[in-house]
Amino acid sequence: MKLRFNITGLLLTFLTFGSSAQNLTRFVVPAGYVKVLEARGDLDKDGVDELVYAYNTDKKEDDAGFFRTLYICKTVNGETRLWKKNTSVLWKSKDCGFCIDKGVDLSMSIKNNTLLVKQTFNHNSRHYSTYQNIFRFQNKDWFLIGSTYNDYDTCDFDFKYDINFSTGMVNIAENYGDCDEGKKIPENRFWSFKYPFKSIPKMDGFTAGKTELKVPDAKKFFYY
């Protein structure tokens, strides 16, 4: 009897998901939008690859470049349909500091049913900040479940802030180098603690590099 109920539950889940997928609208690229990047992989554990696209829109903001939009799509009966649209995760095309004509160093990949988005800001020829954010579809919405912020100089320092929002664990590592002769090198420092996040951040409204929080019992902040 228990086995029958389990099979029935799985069948209902499959039918519900299939019905919702059928209701998705056909993905149509807006006029004037230019594709920047795409990734392919399974995001919902159904064994079928989803498609993720990054597009420059046709709207600009001065020197920061074009606004960008993230699209997550499903393939239904051979047709590409829109599952999720997001306008907050991707930086503007030139919003990357001293990146000259290259634009934002953006990469996207799908691993373990999660979407990884990585973007880099160039402070100068030696100093870079790279944000890698991990998103997962759960509880009928998209959430930020992990973040790694790497703030580094090619020879002076390498700071890493790693957050697991599912567990609340935060790990910080500050490593220093001997870039300048005669300069006293600070001691490397490390923190590992559980932070009382009020909730797991949602994808919508999230932009990498906009959040600063204080390390408990320390004159130190961490970022994502």
SETI-340456 format. One record per residue (C-alpha): residue number from 1; x, y, z. Coordinates in steps of 0.05 Angstrom, whole numbers. Each point is the difference from the previous one (the first is absolute). Last residue first. Example, Ala and Ser with C-alpha at 12.3 -4.5 7.8 and 13.67 -1.06 7.14 Angstrom:
<rs>
  nr     c1     c2     c3
   2    273    -21    143
   1    -27    -69     13
</rs>
This chain:
<rs>
  nr     c1     c2     c3
 224    567    786    -22
 223     41     33     54
 222     33     -9     67
 221     16     52     53
 220     51      4     56
 219      8     32     67
 218    -17    -66     34
 217    -52    -29     47
 216    -46    -23    -57
 215     27     16    -70
 214    -39     60    -25
 213    -40     -3    -65
 212      9     34    -67
 211    -46    -13    -60
 210      3     32    -69
 209     58    -39    -30
 208    -42    -48    -42
 207    -70     24    -16
 206    -62    -34     29
 205    -69     28    -13
 204    -28    -66    -27
 203     48    -57     15
 202    -29     -8     70
 201     43      5     62
 200     -5    -57     51
 199    -33     28     62
 198     14     40     62
 197     74    -17     -4
 196     26    -18     70
 195     74     -9    -18
 194     38    -63     17
 193     74     10      8
 192     69    -11    -31
 191     51     56      0
 190     72      0    -25
 189     59     48      2
 188     68      2    -34
 187     50     43     37
 186     15     68    -29
 185     62      7    -44
 184     46     57     19
 183     21     38    -62
 182     74      2    -17
 181    -11    -24    -71
 180    -71      7    -26
 179    -41    -61    -23
 178     15    -43     60
 177    -66    -38      4
 176    -59     -2     48
 175    -56    -50     11
 174    -67     17     30
 173    -48    -60      4
 172    -73      6     18
 171    -48    -58      9
 170    -75     10     12
 169    -49    -56     18
 168    -74     16     -1
 167    -17    -72    -20
 166    -41     14    -63
 165     33     68     -9
 164     69    -30     -9
 163     46     60     -2
 162     73      6    -21
 161     40     65      7
 160     70     -3    -29
 159     55     52      7
 158     65     -4    -40
 157     53     53     13
 156     61     34    -29
 155     23    -40    -61
 154    -54      1    -54
 153    -49     36     45
 152    -62    -35     24
 151    -73      5     21
 150    -33    -68     -8
 149    -75     -2     16
 148    -30    -70      3
 147    -75     -6      7
 146    -48    -58     11
 145    -74    -16      3
 144    -28     60    -38
 143    -73    -20    -12
 142    -47    -12    -58
 141    -73    -16     16
 140    -49    -58      6
 139     29    -25     66
 138     67    -12    -35
 137     34     24    -64
 136     74     10     15
 135     48     58     -9
 134     75      2     13
 133     38     66     -1
 132     72     12    -18
 131     25     71     11
 130     70     20    -23
 129     35     63     24
 128     64     21    -34
 127     62     42     18
 126     62     -2    -43
 125    -15     42    -62
 124    -52     41     38
 123    -67    -11     36
 122    -21    -52    -52
 121    -69    -31     17
 120    -12    -73    -16
 119    -64    -40    -10
 118    -17    -74     13
 117    -68    -32     -6
 116    -10    -72     22
 115    -69    -32    -12
 114    -17    -61     41
 113    -22    -71    -18
 112     68    -29     22
 111     36     46    -49
 110    -25     51    -50
 109     47     52    -27
 108      4     75    -11
 107     60     46    -12
 106      6     75     -3
 105     62     44     -5
 104    -38     67     -5
 103     21     41    -60
 102     62     -9    -43
 101      3     72    -24
 100     35     28     61
  99     -9    -47     59
  98     22     53     49
  97    -63     -2     42
  96    -49    -56    -17
  95    -68     31    -15
  94     12     -4    -76
  93    -55    -51    -17
  92    -46     18     58
  91      4    -50     57
  90    -40    -65     -3
  89    -41    -23     60
  88    -54     55      0
  87    -41     -8    -65
  86    -25    -71      7
  85    -46    -40    -46
  84    -20    -72     17
  83    -33    -58    -36
  82     -4     26    -72
  81    -14    -53    -52
  80     45    -29    -54
  79    -40    -47    -45
  78     18    -73    -14
  77    -61    -26     36
  76     18     42     61
  75     72     24      7
  74      8     42     62
  73     29     70      7
  72     37     42     51
  71      9     72    -23
  70     48     51     31
  69     -5     72    -21
  68     54     52     -9
  67      1     76      1
  66     47     28    -51
  65     62     41     17
  64     24     28     66
  63     29     61    -36
  62    -69     33     -9
  61    -56    -48     19
  60    -23    -39    -61
  59    -65    -32    -23
  58     -4    -48    -60
  57      8    -61     44
  56     64    -40      4
  55    -19    -73      7
  54     22    -57     46
  53    -33    -67    -17
  52    -13    -63     41
  51    -25    -63    -35
  50    -29    -59     39
  49     23    -71    -11
  48    -47    -58     12
  47     13    -53     53
  46    -56     25     44
  45     47     23     55
  44    -24     73     -3
  43     60     38    -26
  42     27    -49    -53
  41     52     33    -44
  40     15     51    -54
  39     35     67      3
  38     -5     62    -43
  37     39     65     -9
  36     -5     70    -28
  35    -64     -2    -43
  34    -19     68    -29
  33    -68     33     12
  32    -24     48    -54
  31    -68    -32     -9
  30    -20    -42     60
  29     21    -74     -3
  28    -61    -44      0
  27     -7    -59     48
  26    -67    -34     -8
  25    -44      7     62
  24     -1    -53     54
  23    -67    -35     10
  22     27    -67    -26
  21     53      1     54
  20    -54      9     53
  19    -37    -61    -26
  18     63    -42     -1
  17     16     20     71
  16    -70    -19     24
  15      2    -66    -38
  14     68    -18     28
  13    -19     18     71
  12    -65    -40     -7
  11     38    -60    -26
  10     51      5     57
   9    -57      2     51
   8    -35    -60    -32
   7     65    -40      1
   6      9     17     74
   5    -72    -18     15
   4      7    -67    -35
   3     64    -15     38
   2    -35     14     66
   1    -57    -48    -18
</rs>
